């Protein structure tokens, strides 16, 4: 699981790993995007939380999870 503070950083990281976009899920405040690379899947979801461990700044975090299908 990796965490990014900017969506463009997360998407560039997925593009470097040759993942391709599959589907976008939006329901109320939950947003997620599904990517795939062969049998490997990646879920890029958003959460509201602290941007880093050393400050009280809060914002949107982009969390990347991967699993085998």
C-alpha positions in Angstrom: 0.0 0.0 0.0 1.4 3.4 -1.0 0.1 6.9 -0.2 0.3 10.0 -2.4 -0.8 13.5 -1.6 -1.5 14.4 -5.3 -3.5 12.4 -7.8 -1.2 13.2 -10.7 1.8 11.6 -8.8 -0.2 8.4 -8.2 -1.4 8.2 -11.9 2.2 8.8 -13.2 3.4 6.1 -10.9 0.8 3.7 -12.3 1.7 4.6 -15.8 5.4 3.9 -15.2 4.4 0.4 -14.0 2.3 0.0 -17.2 -1.1 -0.2 -15.6 -4.1 0.6 -17.7 -7.3 2.3 -16.5 -10.4 0.1 -16.2 -13.2 1.8 -14.2 -14.0 4.7 -12.0 -16.3 4.3 -9.0 -18.0 7.3 -7.3 -20.6 7.1 -4.5 -21.2 10.0 -2.2 -17.8 11.0 -0.9 -16.1 7.7 -1.9 -14.0 7.9 -5.0 -11.9 5.1 -6.5 -10.3 4.1 -9.8 -9.4 0.6 -10.8 -6.4 -0.2 -12.9 -5.0 -3.5 -14.3 -1.9 -5.1 -15.7 -2.5 -8.7 -16.7 -3.8 -10.5 -13.6 -2.6 -7.7 -11.3 -5.2 -5.1 -10.2 -4.7 -1.8 -8.5 -7.2 0.3 -6.6 -6.6 4.1 -6.2 -8.9 5.4 -3.6 -9.2 8.7 -1.7 -9.3 9.4 2.0 -9.4 12.5 4.1 -6.6 12.5 6.6 -3.3 14.0 7.8 -0.9 14.7 4.9 2.2 13.6 6.9 3.3 12.4 10.3 5.0 15.7 11.3 2.2 18.3 10.8 -1.4 18.8 11.6 -2.3 19.7 8.0 -5.2 17.7 6.7 -6.2 17.0 3.1 -7.0 14.4 0.5 -4.8 11.3 0.4 -4.6 9.0 -2.5 -4.1 5.4 -1.4 -2.9 2.7 -3.8 -3.6 -1.0 -3.1 -2.7 -3.9 -5.4 -3.8 -7.5 -5.5 -3.8 -10.5 -7.9 -7.0 -11.5 -9.6 
